Structure formats: C-alpha cells, structure tokens
Amino acid sequence: MSASAAPAIRSVGAAELRSVTAVLVDALLDGDLAPWLAADRVRRSTIYPGYLGMLAEPLLEHGSANMIGNDAVALWIRVEELLPPEPRDYETRLRQMCGPQVQRFADLDSAIIRNHPTMRPHAYLAFLAVTPSAQGQGLGSALLDHVHEHLDAIGLPAYLEATGSRNRQLYLRHGFEDYGDPFPVGLGGPFLYPMWRDPRT
C-alpha cells in the first residue's frame, strides 16, 4: 500500500464501544472459532454482540485501540506479570448471554488465560478484526504496522493467538514467530496458535 493510499487510523476509547463491537461481530461471526462456539449462525449472531462487547470493555478502558473507518479494529493491552482483570460480572453475564453454549465460550476464555505467557512484559493483541467487505485491502497490516513502530521504538515485544493458518501467515509476515505448540480452545475444539514478536532494532 503506498503512502498516498495509506488508510486513516484513529485511536478510540470506551466511548466507541458500540462501533468497536460492531466491527468485531461482523468480522468474527463466521470466523475460525465460530462454528465450534455456536454451530447455529442465527444463535451465534445473538450471542456475539454481548460477548464481544463484554470482552472489549476492559480493553478499551485499560488498553489501546485503533480503528480504520468502521471496517477494522485492533485492540491491544500491555501485560506485565498478570493479565488484566476479567470483565465486570463476567460469569453472570456470560451465562445470561450464551445460555446452553456458555461452557464453550468459558472454555475458550480459560484456554487463552491458561496459556498466556507471563514471564516478561509485552503488548498483547487481543483482537485484530477486519469486516468481510474490507478484507484483502491491507487494513489489518496497516493496523499492525502502526503499533509495531511504537513497540519497536520502546523495545517491547508482542504476543497474540492466531485462530487459523490464514491469519497465522499474516502474522508471520509481520515478524511474529510460533511460540510453543498450538493449544485447543476446549475438548474437541479448534486450535489457537500462540505467536511472539520481539522488537526490531
């Protein structure tokens, strides 16, 4: 993507929770983990707004978020020794939102927490989401480059979980490397691919 065509990236906060959630839902509704979390798409579409909004709340409050239009969003948070506290009233809200599917959503969240590295400070990319209509335009890469430039300047590594081979390849192109073995999100579920990026000098 040429400099003249570079997309406008803006920083967003808690006031834009609704816009951030809308992008997450649109981008992830048919994502790699979606069929396992809730096989019925209609049911999934009723769960995702509340679930993803709940996860986005503390990230917007305690982390940083960047958006391109209403098409792409990246949610980051700095991790020192422990992950930030779970969302407010997490268990109660999760049961209310997910109903019979609650265990799979809880298993996903638990697997991510259980496998998260805590041995050194890093920036955690919790979400990188691009709506289907805007994919293939370099928006995800632009959001990654935007933050990587800052991380390189301050010498901070980054960590994420890729949800499949396609986005794993994207992250490999941006300097991430596999970090240990893939781990399942739950019994019989799909695998997440932990990845780490050391800062470039």
PyRosetta script that sets phi, psi and omega in degrees:
from pyrosetta import init, pose_from_sequence

init()
pose = pose_from_sequence("MSASAAPAIRSVGAAELRSVTAVLVDALLDGDLAPWLAADRVRRSTIYPGYLGMLAEPLLEHGSANMIGNDAVALWIRVEELLPPEPRDYETRLRQMCGPQVQRFADLDSAIIRNHPTMRPHAYLAFLAVTPSAQGQGLGSALLDHVHEHLDAIGLPAYLEATGSRNRQLYLRHGFEDYGDPFPVGLGGPFLYPMWRDPRT")
pose.set_psi(1, 127.2)
pose.set_omega(1, -178.4)
pose.set_phi(2, -74.5)
pose.set_psi(2, 159.8)
pose.set_omega(2, -179.4)
pose.set_phi(3, -60.9)
pose.set_psi(3, -35.7)
pose.set_omega(3, -177.9)
pose.set_phi(4, -68.1)
pose.set_psi(4, -24.3)
pose.set_omega(4, -178.8)
pose.set_phi(5, -101.6)
pose.set_psi(5, 6.9)
pose.set_omega(5, -177.1)
pose.set_phi(6, -60.7)
pose.set_psi(6, 133.1)
pose.set_omega(6, -178.6)
pose.set_phi(7, -71.4)
pose.set_psi(7, 152.8)
pose.set_omega(7, 178.1)
pose.set_phi(8, -79.3)
pose.set_psi(8, 120.2)
pose.set_omega(8, 179.6)
pose.set_phi(9, -104.6)
pose.set_psi(9, 129.9)
pose.set_omega(9, 178.4)
pose.set_phi(10, -123.5)
pose.set_psi(10, 146.6)
pose.set_omega(10, 175.3)
pose.set_phi(11, -83.4)
pose.set_psi(11, 137.4)
pose.set_omega(11, -178.7)
pose.set_phi(12, -128.2)
pose.set_psi(12, 158.0)
pose.set_omega(12, 179.7)
pose.set_phi(13, -130.4)
pose.set_psi(13, -162.2)
pose.set_omega(13, -174.0)
pose.set_phi(14, -59.4)
pose.set_psi(14, -26.7)
pose.set_omega(14, -179.3)
pose.set_phi(15, -65.0)
pose.set_psi(15, -19.4)
pose.set_omega(15, -179.1)
pose.set_phi(16, -106.7)
pose.set_psi(16, 26.2)
pose.set_omega(16, 179.2)
pose.set_phi(17, -54.0)
pose.set_psi(17, -43.2)
pose.set_omega(17, -177.4)
pose.set_phi(18, -62.9)
pose.set_psi(18, -43.9)
pose.set_omega(18, 179.8)
pose.set_phi(19, -66.3)
pose.set_psi(19, -42.0)
pose.set_omega(19, 178.6)
pose.set_phi(20, -62.0)
pose.set_psi(20, -45.8)
pose.set_omega(20, -179.3)
pose.set_phi(21, -62.1)
pose.set_psi(21, -40.2)
pose.set_omega(21, 179.9)
pose.set_phi(22, -60.6)
pose.set_psi(22, -41.2)
pose.set_omega(22, 177.8)
pose.set_phi(23, -66.2)
pose.set_psi(23, -44.4)
pose.set_omega(23, 179.4)
pose.set_phi(24, -59.1)
pose.set_psi(24, -45.4)
pose.set_omega(24, -178.6)
pose.set_phi(25, -63.3)
pose.set_psi(25, -48.0)
pose.set_omega(25, -178.8)
pose.set_phi(26, -60.9)
pose.set_psi(26, -41.1)
pose.set_omega(26, -175.9)
pose.set_phi(27, -75.3)
pose.set_psi(27, -33.9)
pose.set_omega(27, -170.1)
pose.set_phi(28, -104.6)
pose.set_psi(28, -6.5)
pose.set_omega(28, -175.4)
pose.set_phi(29, -57.8)
pose.set_psi(29, -34.7)
pose.set_omega(29, 178.1)
pose.set_phi(30, -116.4)
pose.set_psi(30, 29.5)
pose.set_omega(30, -177.7)
pose.set_phi(31, -74.7)
pose.set_psi(31, -177.0)
pose.set_omega(31, -174.6)
pose.set_phi(32, -59.6)
pose.set_psi(32, -37.2)
pose.set_omega(32, -175.8)
pose.set_phi(33, -89.3)
pose.set_psi(33, -14.9)
pose.set_omega(33, -168.9)
pose.set_phi(34, -57.5)
pose.set_psi(34, -49.5)
pose.set_omega(34, -176.4)
pose.set_phi(35, -62.2)
pose.set_psi(35, -31.6)
pose.set_omega(35, 179.0)
pose.set_phi(36, -75.1)
pose.set_psi(36, -39.8)
pose.set_omega(36, -179.1)
pose.set_phi(37, -64.4)
pose.set_psi(37, -44.4)
pose.set_omega(37, 179.1)
pose.set_phi(38, -155.4)
pose.set_psi(38, 106.3)
pose.set_omega(38, -171.3)
pose.set_phi(39, -63.5)
pose.set_psi(39, -34.6)
pose.set_omega(39, -178.5)
pose.set_phi(40, -81.6)
pose.set_psi(40, 120.8)
pose.set_omega(40, -175.0)
pose.set_phi(41, -64.9)
pose.set_psi(41, -37.9)
pose.set_omega(41, 179.2)
pose.set_phi(42, -63.7)
pose.set_psi(42, -44.2)
pose.set_omega(42, 177.8)
pose.set_phi(43, -62.2)
pose.set_psi(43, -42.6)
pose.set_omega(43, 180.0)
pose.set_phi(44, -60.1)
pose.set_psi(44, -39.1)
pose.set_omega(44, -178.0)
pose.set_phi(45, -68.1)
pose.set_psi(45, -19.8)
pose.set_omega(45, 175.8)
pose.set_phi(46, -87.3)
pose.set_psi(46, -24.9)
pose.set_omega(46, -179.4)
pose.set_phi(47, -83.7)
pose.set_psi(47, -43.3)
pose.set_omega(47, -168.7)
pose.set_phi(48, -58.7)
pose.set_psi(48, -42.3)
pose.set_omega(48, -178.6)
pose.set_phi(49, -57.7)
pose.set_psi(49, -46.2)
pose.set_omega(49, 179.2)
pose.set_phi(50, -69.8)
pose.set_psi(50, -43.2)
pose.set_omega(50, -177.5)
pose.set_phi(51, -65.2)
pose.set_psi(51, -51.4)
pose.set_omega(51, -178.2)
pose.set_phi(52, -69.1)
pose.set_psi(52, -34.7)
pose.set_omega(52, 175.1)
pose.set_phi(53, -63.4)
pose.set_psi(53, -39.9)
pose.set_omega(53, 178.0)
pose.set_phi(54, -62.3)
pose.set_psi(54, -42.2)
pose.set_omega(54, 179.2)
pose.set_phi(55, -69.3)
pose.set_psi(55, -32.6)
pose.set_omega(55, -178.2)
pose.set_phi(56, -73.4)
pose.set_psi(56, -28.0)
pose.set_omega(56, -175.9)
pose.set_phi(57, -51.2)
pose.set_psi(57, -58.1)
pose.set_omega(57, -177.7)
pose.set_phi(58, -69.1)
pose.set_psi(58, -26.3)
pose.set_omega(58, 177.9)
pose.set_phi(59, -68.2)
pose.set_psi(59, -40.0)
pose.set_omega(59, 177.8)
pose.set_phi(60, -71.7)
pose.set_psi(60, -30.7)
pose.set_omega(60, -178.7)
pose.set_phi(61, -79.0)
pose.set_psi(61, -41.3)
pose.set_omega(61, -172.6)
pose.set_phi(62, -110.2)
pose.set_psi(62, -12.6)
pose.set_omega(62, -176.9)
pose.set_phi(63, -113.9)
pose.set_psi(63, -145.4)
pose.set_omega(63, 178.2)
pose.set_phi(64, -138.5)
pose.set_psi(64, 150.4)
pose.set_omega(64, -178.3)
pose.set_phi(65, -142.2)
pose.set_psi(65, 140.7)
pose.set_omega(65, 177.4)
pose.set_phi(66, -129.0)
pose.set_psi(66, 141.4)
pose.set_omega(66, 179.1)
pose.set_phi(67, -129.1)
pose.set_psi(67, 153.7)
pose.set_omega(67, 169.0)
pose.set_phi(68, -118.5)
pose.set_psi(68, 110.9)
pose.set_omega(68, -175.8)
pose.set_phi(69, 54.0)
pose.set_psi(69, -137.6)
pose.set_omega(69, 170.5)
pose.set_phi(70, -115.7)
pose.set_psi(70, 35.1)
pose.set_omega(70, -174.4)
pose.set_phi(71, -114.8)
pose.set_psi(71, -23.6)
pose.set_omega(71, -174.0)
pose.set_phi(72, -151.5)
pose.set_psi(72, 146.0)
pose.set_omega(72, 179.3)
pose.set_phi(73, -147.6)
pose.set_psi(73, 144.8)
pose.set_omega(73, 172.4)
pose.set_phi(74, -127.2)
pose.set_psi(74, 129.8)
pose.set_omega(74, -179.7)
pose.set_phi(75, -117.2)
pose.set_psi(75, 119.0)
pose.set_omega(75, -177.6)
pose.set_phi(76, -119.4)
pose.set_psi(76, 154.8)
pose.set_omega(76, 170.5)
pose.set_phi(77, -149.3)
pose.set_psi(77, 140.7)
pose.set_omega(77, 178.6)
pose.set_phi(78, -81.4)
pose.set_psi(78, 132.4)
pose.set_omega(78, 179.8)
pose.set_phi(79, -114.2)
pose.set_psi(79, 125.8)
pose.set_omega(79, 176.4)
pose.set_phi(80, -93.8)
pose.set_psi(80, -86.0)
pose.set_omega(80, 177.8)
pose.set_phi(81, -110.8)
pose.set_psi(81, -29.3)
pose.set_omega(81, -177.9)
pose.set_phi(82, -129.2)
pose.set_psi(82, 150.7)
pose.set_omega(82, 172.8)
pose.set_phi(83, -66.1)
pose.set_psi(83, 154.7)
pose.set_omega(83, 178.4)
pose.set_phi(84, -62.8)
pose.set_psi(84, 159.9)
pose.set_omega(84, -179.1)
pose.set_phi(85, -59.7)
pose.set_psi(85, 151.9)
pose.set_omega(85, 179.6)
pose.set_phi(86, -66.5)
pose.set_psi(86, 162.3)
pose.set_omega(86, -179.7)
pose.set_phi(87, -56.5)
pose.set_psi(87, 154.9)
pose.set_omega(87, 179.6)
pose.set_phi(88, -56.6)
pose.set_psi(88, 132.5)
pose.set_omega(88, 178.2)
pose.set_phi(89, 52.6)
pose.set_psi(89, 41.1)
pose.set_omega(89, -172.1)
pose.set_phi(90, -54.6)
pose.set_psi(90, -54.3)
pose.set_omega(90, -173.3)
pose.set_phi(91, -63.8)
pose.set_psi(91, -43.3)
pose.set_omega(91, -179.9)
pose.set_phi(92, -64.3)
pose.set_psi(92, -47.0)
pose.set_omega(92, -179.1)
pose.set_phi(93, -64.9)
pose.set_psi(93, -38.6)
pose.set_omega(93, -179.7)
pose.set_phi(94, -62.7)
pose.set_psi(94, -44.7)
pose.set_omega(94, 178.5)
pose.set_phi(95, -62.1)
pose.set_psi(95, -43.1)
pose.set_omega(95, -178.4)
pose.set_phi(96, -65.3)
pose.set_psi(96, -38.6)
pose.set_omega(96, -176.3)
pose.set_phi(97, -79.2)
pose.set_psi(97, -39.6)
pose.set_omega(97, -168.5)
pose.set_phi(98, -96.6)
pose.set_psi(98, -21.4)
pose.set_omega(98, 177.9)
pose.set_phi(99, 56.1)
pose.set_psi(99, -130.3)
pose.set_omega(99, -177.2)
pose.set_phi(100, -61.6)
pose.set_psi(100, -20.3)
pose.set_omega(100, -179.6)
pose.set_phi(101, -89.1)
pose.set_psi(101, 5.5)
pose.set_omega(101, -170.7)
pose.set_phi(102, -58.3)
pose.set_psi(102, -37.0)
pose.set_omega(102, -174.8)
pose.set_phi(103, -64.1)
pose.set_psi(103, -37.6)
pose.set_omega(103, -179.1)
pose.set_phi(104, -69.1)
pose.set_psi(104, -39.6)
pose.set_omega(104, 176.9)
pose.set_phi(105, -66.3)
pose.set_psi(105, -39.4)
pose.set_omega(105, 177.8)
pose.set_phi(106, -66.0)
pose.set_psi(106, -39.7)
pose.set_omega(106, 178.3)
pose.set_phi(107, -62.4)
pose.set_psi(107, -41.4)
pose.set_omega(107, 177.9)
pose.set_phi(108, -60.1)
pose.set_psi(108, -50.4)
pose.set_omega(108, -178.6)
pose.set_phi(109, -61.9)
pose.set_psi(109, -40.8)
pose.set_omega(109, -179.8)
pose.set_phi(110, -65.7)
pose.set_psi(110, -40.5)
pose.set_omega(110, 180.0)
pose.set_phi(111, -63.5)
pose.set_psi(111, -40.1)
pose.set_omega(111, 179.3)
pose.set_phi(112, -64.3)
pose.set_psi(112, -44.8)
pose.set_omega(112, -179.9)
pose.set_phi(113, -66.2)
pose.set_psi(113, -44.0)
pose.set_omega(113, -175.9)
pose.set_phi(114, -63.7)
pose.set_psi(114, -33.3)
pose.set_omega(114, -175.1)
pose.set_phi(115, -98.5)
pose.set_psi(115, 2.9)
pose.set_omega(115, -176.2)
pose.set_phi(116, -75.3)
pose.set_psi(116, 130.7)
pose.set_omega(116, 178.7)
pose.set_phi(117, -71.4)
pose.set_psi(117, 141.1)
pose.set_omega(117, -179.7)
pose.set_phi(118, -131.5)
pose.set_psi(118, 15.0)
pose.set_omega(118, -173.2)
pose.set_phi(119, -80.4)
pose.set_psi(119, -15.8)
pose.set_omega(119, 178.1)
pose.set_phi(120, -155.9)
pose.set_psi(120, 152.1)
pose.set_omega(120, 179.8)
pose.set_phi(121, -59.7)
pose.set_psi(121, 146.2)
pose.set_omega(121, 179.6)
pose.set_phi(122, -162.5)
pose.set_psi(122, 166.2)
pose.set_omega(122, 172.0)
pose.set_phi(123, -96.0)
pose.set_psi(123, 128.9)
pose.set_omega(123, -178.0)
pose.set_phi(124, -104.5)
pose.set_psi(124, 121.3)
pose.set_omega(124, 175.3)
pose.set_phi(125, -86.8)
pose.set_psi(125, 96.5)
pose.set_omega(125, -177.3)
pose.set_phi(126, -73.8)
pose.set_psi(126, -38.1)
pose.set_omega(126, 179.3)
pose.set_phi(127, -144.6)
pose.set_psi(127, 136.1)
pose.set_omega(127, 163.5)
pose.set_phi(128, -130.6)
pose.set_psi(128, 113.0)
pose.set_omega(128, -171.6)
pose.set_phi(129, -133.3)
pose.set_psi(129, 132.3)
pose.set_omega(129, 176.6)
pose.set_phi(130, -127.5)
pose.set_psi(130, 129.6)
pose.set_omega(130, -179.0)
pose.set_phi(131, -62.2)
pose.set_psi(131, 149.1)
pose.set_omega(131, -176.9)
pose.set_phi(132, -53.8)
pose.set_psi(132, -39.1)
pose.set_omega(132, -177.2)
pose.set_phi(133, -69.7)
pose.set_psi(133, -16.7)
pose.set_omega(133, -177.8)
pose.set_phi(134, -109.8)
pose.set_psi(134, 3.2)
pose.set_omega(134, -179.3)
pose.set_phi(135, -71.4)
pose.set_psi(135, 153.4)
pose.set_omega(135, -179.8)
pose.set_phi(136, 81.9)
pose.set_psi(136, 8.7)
pose.set_omega(136, -179.3)
pose.set_phi(137, -107.6)
pose.set_psi(137, 5.4)
pose.set_omega(137, 178.3)
pose.set_phi(138, 83.8)
pose.set_psi(138, 12.2)
pose.set_omega(138, -177.3)
pose.set_phi(139, -69.7)
pose.set_psi(139, -41.2)
pose.set_omega(139, 177.6)
pose.set_phi(140, -62.0)
pose.set_psi(140, -43.1)
pose.set_omega(140, 178.0)
pose.set_phi(141, -62.4)
pose.set_psi(141, -40.7)
pose.set_omega(141, 179.5)
pose.set_phi(142, -62.3)
pose.set_psi(142, -41.0)
pose.set_omega(142, 178.9)
pose.set_phi(143, -67.5)
pose.set_psi(143, -38.3)
pose.set_omega(143, 176.8)
pose.set_phi(144, -64.2)
pose.set_psi(144, -50.0)
pose.set_omega(144, -178.3)
pose.set_phi(145, -59.1)
pose.set_psi(145, -37.6)
pose.set_omega(145, -177.9)
pose.set_phi(146, -58.6)
pose.set_psi(146, -44.3)
pose.set_omega(146, -178.6)
pose.set_phi(147, -83.3)
pose.set_psi(147, -36.2)
pose.set_omega(147, -179.8)
pose.set_phi(148, -59.3)
pose.set_psi(148, -36.2)
pose.set_omega(148, 178.5)
pose.set_phi(149, -59.0)
pose.set_psi(149, -42.4)
pose.set_omega(149, 178.7)
pose.set_phi(150, -69.2)
pose.set_psi(150, -44.0)
pose.set_omega(150, -179.2)
pose.set_phi(151, -62.2)
pose.set_psi(151, -40.0)
pose.set_omega(151, 178.0)
pose.set_phi(152, -63.3)
pose.set_psi(152, -38.2)
pose.set_omega(152, -177.8)
pose.set_phi(153, -66.5)
pose.set_psi(153, -33.0)
pose.set_omega(153, -178.5)
pose.set_phi(154, -102.0)
pose.set_psi(154, 1.3)
pose.set_omega(154, 176.3)
pose.set_phi(155, 71.2)
pose.set_psi(155, 34.5)
pose.set_omega(155, -177.3)
pose.set_phi(156, -107.4)
pose.set_psi(156, 126.9)
pose.set_omega(156, 176.2)
pose.set_phi(157, -73.7)
pose.set_psi(157, 173.2)
pose.set_omega(157, -179.0)
pose.set_phi(158, -134.5)
pose.set_psi(158, 153.6)
pose.set_omega(158, 179.9)
pose.set_phi(159, -138.1)
pose.set_psi(159, 149.4)
pose.set_omega(159, 175.9)
pose.set_phi(160, -158.4)
pose.set_psi(160, 170.9)
pose.set_omega(160, 169.5)
pose.set_phi(161, -118.9)
pose.set_psi(161, 118.6)
pose.set_omega(161, 173.1)
pose.set_phi(162, -79.0)
pose.set_psi(162, 142.7)
pose.set_omega(162, -176.7)
pose.set_phi(163, -95.2)
pose.set_psi(163, -4.6)
pose.set_omega(163, -179.4)
pose.set_phi(164, -174.3)
pose.set_psi(164, 177.3)
pose.set_omega(164, -174.8)
pose.set_phi(165, -67.1)
pose.set_psi(165, -31.6)
pose.set_omega(165, -177.5)
pose.set_phi(166, -67.5)
pose.set_psi(166, -50.6)
pose.set_omega(166, -179.5)
pose.set_phi(167, -76.6)
pose.set_psi(167, -22.0)
pose.set_omega(167, 171.6)
pose.set_phi(168, -60.0)
pose.set_psi(168, -42.1)
pose.set_omega(168, 178.4)
pose.set_phi(169, -63.1)
pose.set_psi(169, -38.5)
pose.set_omega(169, 176.4)
pose.set_phi(170, -59.2)
pose.set_psi(170, -47.2)
pose.set_omega(170, -177.3)
pose.set_phi(171, -68.5)
pose.set_psi(171, -35.0)
pose.set_omega(171, 175.2)
pose.set_phi(172, -59.2)
pose.set_psi(172, -39.5)
pose.set_omega(172, 179.6)
pose.set_phi(173, -67.1)
pose.set_psi(173, -19.5)
pose.set_omega(173, -178.7)
pose.set_phi(174, -104.9)
pose.set_psi(174, 22.4)
pose.set_omega(174, 171.2)
pose.set_phi(175, 93.6)
pose.set_psi(175, 0.0)
pose.set_omega(175, 175.6)
pose.set_phi(176, -78.8)
pose.set_psi(176, 153.0)
pose.set_omega(176, 174.9)
pose.set_phi(177, -129.1)
pose.set_psi(177, 155.9)
pose.set_omega(177, 176.5)
pose.set_phi(178, -60.3)
pose.set_psi(178, 140.2)
pose.set_omega(178, -176.0)
pose.set_phi(179, -126.3)
pose.set_psi(179, 85.5)
pose.set_omega(179, -175.7)
pose.set_phi(180, 81.8)
pose.set_psi(180, -173.0)
pose.set_omega(180, -176.1)
pose.set_phi(181, -83.5)
pose.set_psi(181, 150.8)
pose.set_omega(181, 171.4)
pose.set_phi(182, -58.1)
pose.set_psi(182, 150.3)
pose.set_omega(182, 179.4)
pose.set_phi(183, -129.9)
pose.set_psi(183, 146.0)
pose.set_omega(183, -178.7)
pose.set_phi(184, -75.8)
pose.set_psi(184, 149.4)
pose.set_omega(184, 178.8)
pose.set_phi(185, -81.6)
pose.set_psi(185, -11.7)
pose.set_omega(185, 179.4)
pose.set_phi(186, 175.8)
pose.set_psi(186, 176.4)
pose.set_omega(186, -178.1)
pose.set_phi(187, -59.2)
pose.set_psi(187, 118.2)
pose.set_omega(187, -179.8)
pose.set_phi(188, 73.3)
pose.set_psi(188, 10.0)
pose.set_omega(188, -176.4)
pose.set_phi(189, -91.5)
pose.set_psi(189, 174.3)
pose.set_omega(189, 177.1)
pose.set_phi(190, -69.2)
pose.set_psi(190, 170.3)
pose.set_omega(190, -176.4)
pose.set_phi(191, -105.6)
pose.set_psi(191, 148.3)
pose.set_omega(191, 169.1)
pose.set_phi(192, -104.4)
pose.set_psi(192, 148.9)
pose.set_omega(192, -176.0)
pose.set_phi(193, -113.9)
pose.set_psi(193, 101.8)
pose.set_omega(193, -179.9)
pose.set_phi(194, -68.6)
pose.set_psi(194, 138.6)
pose.set_omega(194, -176.2)
pose.set_phi(195, -140.3)
pose.set_psi(195, 148.6)
pose.set_omega(195, -175.7)
pose.set_phi(196, -132.8)
pose.set_psi(196, 143.0)
pose.set_omega(196, 176.9)
pose.set_phi(197, -129.8)
pose.set_psi(197, 117.0)
pose.set_omega(197, 173.3)
pose.set_phi(198, -79.1)
pose.set_psi(198, 147.6)
pose.set_omega(198, -180.0)
pose.set_phi(199, -65.2)
pose.set_psi(199, 146.8)
pose.set_omega(199, 178.1)
pose.set_phi(200, -94.5)
pose.set_psi(200, 143.5)
pose.set_omega(200, -179.6)
pose.set_phi(201, -110.2)
pose.dump_pdb("model.pdb")
